[in-house]
Amino acid sequence: MYLKKGDTIGIVSPARAIEAAQVEPAIRFFEKHGLRVLVGDNAYNRHGQMAGSEEDKIQDIQGFISNPEVKAIISTRGGYGCVRIIDQLDLGPLAEQMKWFVGFSDVTVFHSHIHQTYGTPTIHSTMPINMTENPTEEEKISNETLIDCLFGADISYVLPGHHLNQSGDASGLLVGGNLSMLYSLCGSTSDLDTRGKILFLEDLDEYLYHVDRMMMNLKRTGKLDNLAGLIVGGMSDMRDNTIPFGKDAEQIILEHTVEYGYPIYFGFEAGHQKLNKALRFGLRAEIKDNRLLLSSNLA
């Protein structure tokens, strides 16, 4: 499943539209690391705000899923649209060939659906839209951690100190993604089973009362009470009403989880921010001595 130099990756646009110029730096980055890059024929199409019609997206993604030469499928960007096509794709060959699906934000639909249906690992990471010609140091780290995940490195991240952290050790499969997307998938065939797992959450541009409503949903549906641990990434650009909600996003999350007693870590550098460290979902991870350890072991 892990890549090596000379392997082929496919770039697709399952969500919002994107222009070729926005993807070219990523193509050069992957080629610099010895990978052959194929871009879907319809990746730069546009249909309203979407990256082409649903048929366009399915043609590209299904083609790369079914192509045994393609070892990883990387989404150009998020936005919205993945949920409109997920049930029309045959992901069986992806699972059989153990190939990566890569991205974050709206791509959480794929992470959750693939994990629930097949148990195949995926990668939560930066995407081509965030891979610039002259990357900042934060962007360089984001890009290189994606390569580490793809090529099978054992990874150790320091979990940031945060005044709300509930420190402790834990182990389990690492799952999760965008809170809004996980909330939207509740009750569907893509609904995430979190029992015994380390859950990662991040989000962008949500009203604080929306965060509270989503956390209430996860709590009432049992997704928070049997976790091995919780890691909270960027809760970026949150919004409030004229009458303040009274808590920030991290405080809201802690309020709904602290009673369970498992480790909770805030401020992990992943999500909608410049520093977006890559995570391998669906594989065993360990929280130990305030570090997040990602083993390359696929067993």
C-alpha positions as CSV (number, residue, x, y, z in Angstrom):
1,M,0.0,0.0,0.0
2,Y,2.9,2.4,0.7
3,L,4.3,4.2,-2.2
4,K,7.8,4.2,-3.6
5,K,9.5,6.3,-6.3
6,G,8.1,5.5,-9.7
7,D,4.6,4.9,-8.5
8,T,1.6,6.6,-10.1
9,I,-0.9,8.9,-8.3
10,G,-4.2,10.2,-9.6
11,I,-5.5,13.7,-9.0
12,V,-9.2,14.3,-9.0
13,S,-11.8,17.0,-8.1
14,P,-14.7,15.4,-6.2
15,A,-16.0,18.7,-4.7
16,R,-15.6,22.4,-5.7
17,A,-14.2,23.6,-9.0
18,I,-10.5,24.4,-9.3
19,E,-8.3,25.8,-12.1
20,A,-5.3,24.1,-13.6
21,A,-2.9,26.8,-12.4
22,Q,-3.8,26.1,-8.8
23,V,-2.8,22.4,-9.2
24,E,0.5,22.8,-11.1
25,P,2.7,23.4,-8.0
26,A,1.4,20.2,-6.5
27,I,2.1,18.2,-9.6
28,R,5.7,19.5,-9.6
29,F,6.0,18.7,-5.9
30,F,4.9,15.1,-6.3
31,E,7.1,14.7,-9.4
32,K,10.1,16.0,-7.3
33,H,9.5,13.1,-4.9
34,G,9.7,10.6,-7.8
35,L,6.0,10.0,-8.4
36,R,4.2,9.9,-11.7
37,V,1.1,12.1,-11.7
38,L,-2.1,11.6,-13.7
39,V,-4.8,14.3,-13.6
40,G,-8.4,13.3,-14.2
41,D,-9.7,14.3,-17.6
42,N,-12.5,16.3,-16.0
43,A,-10.6,17.7,-13.0
44,Y,-10.8,21.3,-14.2
45,N,-14.4,21.2,-15.4
46,R,-16.9,23.6,-13.9
47,H,-20.6,23.2,-13.3
48,G,-21.8,26.0,-11.1
49,Q,-19.5,26.0,-8.1
50,M,-18.9,22.3,-8.6
51,A,-15.9,20.7,-10.4
52,G,-18.0,19.5,-13.3
53,S,-21.1,17.4,-13.3
54,E,-21.5,14.4,-11.1
55,E,-20.9,12.2,-14.1
56,D,-17.6,14.0,-14.8
57,K,-16.4,13.4,-11.2
58,I,-17.5,9.8,-11.2
59,Q,-15.7,9.1,-14.5
60,D,-12.4,10.4,-13.1
61,I,-12.6,8.9,-9.7
62,Q,-13.9,5.5,-10.8
63,G,-11.3,5.4,-13.5
64,F,-8.4,5.8,-11.0
65,I,-10.1,3.5,-8.5
66,S,-10.2,0.7,-11.1
67,N,-6.7,1.4,-12.6
68,P,-4.2,-0.9,-10.8
69,E,-1.3,1.4,-11.8
70,V,-2.7,4.2,-9.6
71,K,-1.5,3.8,-6.0
72,A,-3.1,6.9,-4.5
73,I,-6.0,9.2,-5.3
74,I,-5.6,12.8,-4.2
75,S,-8.4,15.4,-4.1
76,T,-7.5,18.8,-5.4
77,R,-9.6,20.6,-2.8
78,G,-12.7,20.4,-0.6
79,G,-15.7,22.7,-0.5
80,Y,-18.8,20.7,-1.2
81,G,-19.9,17.8,-3.4
82,C,-18.4,14.6,-2.2
83,V,-21.6,13.4,-0.6
84,R,-23.4,13.8,-3.9
85,I,-21.3,11.1,-5.6
86,I,-20.2,8.7,-2.8
87,D,-23.1,6.2,-3.3
88,Q,-22.5,6.1,-7.0
89,L,-18.9,4.9,-6.8
90,D,-17.7,1.3,-6.7
91,L,-15.0,1.6,-4.0
92,G,-14.4,-2.2,-4.0
93,P,-11.3,-2.1,-6.2
94,L,-9.8,0.7,-4.0
95,A,-10.1,-1.6,-1.0
96,E,-8.9,-4.7,-2.9
97,Q,-5.8,-2.9,-4.2
98,M,-5.3,-1.1,-0.9
99,K,-4.8,2.3,-2.5
100,W,-4.9,5.6,-0.6
101,F,-7.6,8.2,-0.8
102,V,-6.2,11.6,0.3
103,G,-7.6,15.0,1.4
104,F,-9.4,16.8,4.1
105,S,-12.5,19.0,4.8
106,D,-15.3,17.7,2.5
107,V,-13.2,14.7,1.7
108,T,-14.2,13.5,5.2
109,V,-17.1,11.9,3.4
110,F,-14.6,9.5,1.7
111,H,-12.6,8.9,4.9
112,S,-15.7,7.9,6.9
113,H,-17.4,5.9,4.1
114,I,-14.3,4.0,3.2
115,H,-13.5,3.2,6.8
116,Q,-17.0,2.1,7.6
117,T,-17.5,0.0,4.4
118,Y,-14.1,-1.5,3.8
119,G,-11.8,-0.6,6.7
120,T,-9.2,0.6,4.2
121,P,-6.8,3.3,5.5
122,T,-7.0,6.8,4.1
123,I,-4.9,10.0,4.6
124,H,-6.2,13.2,6.1
125,S,-3.8,15.9,4.8
126,T,-3.2,19.0,2.8
127,M,-4.4,19.1,-0.8
128,P,-3.1,20.6,-4.1
129,I,-5.1,23.8,-3.6
130,N,-2.9,24.5,-0.6
131,M,0.4,23.5,-2.2
132,T,1.9,26.7,-3.5
133,E,4.9,27.5,-5.7
134,N,6.8,29.2,-2.8
135,P,5.5,27.5,0.3
136,T,5.9,28.9,3.8
137,E,7.6,26.8,6.4
138,E,4.2,25.7,7.7
139,E,3.2,24.6,4.2
140,K,6.5,22.8,3.6
141,I,5.9,20.7,6.8
142,S,2.3,20.0,5.7
143,N,3.6,18.8,2.3
144,E,6.4,16.7,3.7
145,T,4.2,15.0,6.3
146,L,1.9,13.9,3.4
147,I,4.9,12.3,1.7
148,D,5.9,10.6,4.9
149,C,2.4,9.2,5.2
150,L,2.3,8.0,1.6
151,F,5.8,6.4,1.8
152,G,5.2,4.6,5.0
153,A,7.3,6.5,7.6
154,D,6.7,5.9,11.3
155,I,5.5,9.3,12.5
156,S,5.7,11.0,15.9
157,Y,4.0,14.3,16.5
158,V,4.2,16.4,19.7
159,L,0.7,17.1,21.0
160,P,0.6,20.9,21.8
161,G,0.3,22.1,25.3
162,H,-3.2,23.6,25.9
163,H,-4.8,24.8,29.1
164,L,-7.9,22.6,28.3
165,N,-5.9,19.4,27.7
166,Q,-6.9,16.3,29.7
167,S,-3.6,14.4,29.5
168,G,-3.3,10.7,29.3
169,D,-2.3,7.7,27.2
170,A,-4.5,5.9,24.7
171,S,-4.3,3.6,21.7
172,G,-6.8,2.7,18.9
173,L,-7.6,3.2,15.3
174,L,-7.4,6.9,14.3
175,V,-10.5,8.2,12.6
176,G,-12.4,11.4,12.1
177,G,-12.1,14.6,10.1
178,N,-14.3,17.6,9.7
179,L,-16.9,17.9,12.4
180,S,-19.6,19.4,10.2
181,M,-19.2,16.6,7.7
182,L,-19.3,13.8,10.4
183,Y,-22.4,15.5,11.8
184,S,-24.0,15.5,8.3
185,L,-23.3,11.8,7.8
186,C,-25.1,10.6,11.0
187,G,-27.6,7.9,10.2
188,S,-26.3,7.3,6.7
189,T,-24.3,4.3,5.4
190,S,-21.2,6.5,5.9
191,D,-21.8,7.1,9.6
192,L,-18.6,6.6,11.6
193,D,-18.4,4.0,14.3
194,T,-16.1,5.6,16.9
195,R,-16.1,2.9,19.6
196,G,-12.6,2.2,21.0
197,K,-11.0,4.7,18.5
198,I,-9.1,7.9,18.7
199,L,-11.3,10.6,17.2
200,F,-9.8,13.6,15.4
201,L,-12.0,16.7,14.9
202,E,-11.5,20.0,13.1
203,D,-13.7,22.6,11.5
204,L,-13.9,26.0,9.8
205,D,-16.2,29.0,9.8
206,E,-19.0,27.7,12.0
207,Y,-21.2,29.6,14.4
208,L,-20.4,28.5,18.0
209,Y,-24.0,27.5,18.6
210,H,-23.7,25.2,15.5
211,V,-20.6,23.6,17.1
212,D,-22.6,23.0,20.3
213,R,-25.5,21.5,18.3
214,M,-23.1,19.2,16.4
215,M,-21.4,18.1,19.6
216,M,-24.8,17.4,21.2
217,N,-25.6,15.2,18.2
218,L,-22.4,13.2,18.5
219,K,-23.1,12.9,22.2
220,R,-26.7,11.8,21.9
221,T,-25.8,9.3,19.2
222,G,-23.2,7.6,21.4
223,K,-20.2,8.7,19.4
224,L,-18.4,10.3,22.3
225,D,-18.9,8.0,25.2
226,N,-16.7,5.0,24.1
227,L,-13.7,6.8,22.6
228,A,-10.1,5.8,23.4
229,G,-9.1,9.4,23.1
230,L,-10.0,12.7,21.4
231,I,-7.7,15.0,19.4
232,V,-9.0,18.4,18.4
233,G,-7.3,20.2,15.5
234,G,-7.9,23.7,14.1
235,M,-11.3,25.2,15.0
236,S,-10.6,28.0,12.6
237,D,-12.4,31.3,12.0
238,M,-15.3,30.5,14.3
239,R,-18.2,33.0,14.4
240,D,-20.5,34.2,17.1
241,N,-23.9,35.9,17.3
242,T,-24.6,39.5,18.4
243,I,-25.4,38.0,21.8
244,P,-22.3,35.9,22.5
245,F,-22.6,32.1,23.0
246,G,-20.4,32.4,26.0
247,K,-17.8,29.7,25.2
248,D,-15.3,29.2,22.4
249,A,-15.2,26.1,20.3
250,E,-12.7,24.2,22.4
251,Q,-14.6,24.9,25.6
252,I,-17.8,23.6,23.9
253,I,-16.1,20.4,22.9
254,L,-14.6,19.9,26.3
255,E,-18.0,20.4,28.0
256,H,-19.5,17.5,26.0
257,T,-16.5,15.1,26.5
258,V,-14.8,15.8,29.8
259,E,-17.1,13.5,31.8
260,Y,-15.9,10.4,30.0
261,G,-12.3,10.5,31.4
262,Y,-10.4,9.7,28.2
263,P,-7.4,11.8,27.1
264,I,-8.4,15.0,25.2
265,Y,-5.8,17.1,23.4
266,F,-6.5,20.5,21.8
267,G,-4.7,22.6,19.3
268,F,-3.2,19.8,17.1
269,E,-1.8,21.4,14.0
270,A,-4.2,19.9,11.4
271,G,-7.2,21.2,9.6
272,H,-8.1,24.5,7.8
273,Q,-4.8,26.3,8.6
274,K,-1.4,26.8,7.1
275,L,0.1,24.0,9.2
276,N,-1.9,20.9,8.3
277,K,0.0,17.8,9.5
278,A,-0.9,14.6,7.7
279,L,-2.7,11.8,9.5
280,R,-3.2,8.2,8.5
281,F,-6.8,7.3,9.3
282,G,-8.0,3.7,9.8
283,L,-4.6,2.6,11.3
284,R,-3.6,2.1,14.9
285,A,-2.3,5.2,16.6
286,E,-1.0,5.8,20.1
287,I,-1.1,8.7,22.5
288,K,1.8,8.4,24.8
289,D,3.8,10.9,26.9
290,N,1.9,13.8,25.1
291,R,2.9,12.6,21.7
292,L,0.8,11.1,18.8
293,L,2.5,8.1,17.4
294,L,1.5,6.8,13.9
295,S,2.9,3.4,13.1
296,S,3.4,2.3,9.6
297,N,2.2,-1.2,10.4
298,L,-0.8,-2.0,8.2
299,A,-1.9,-5.1,10.3
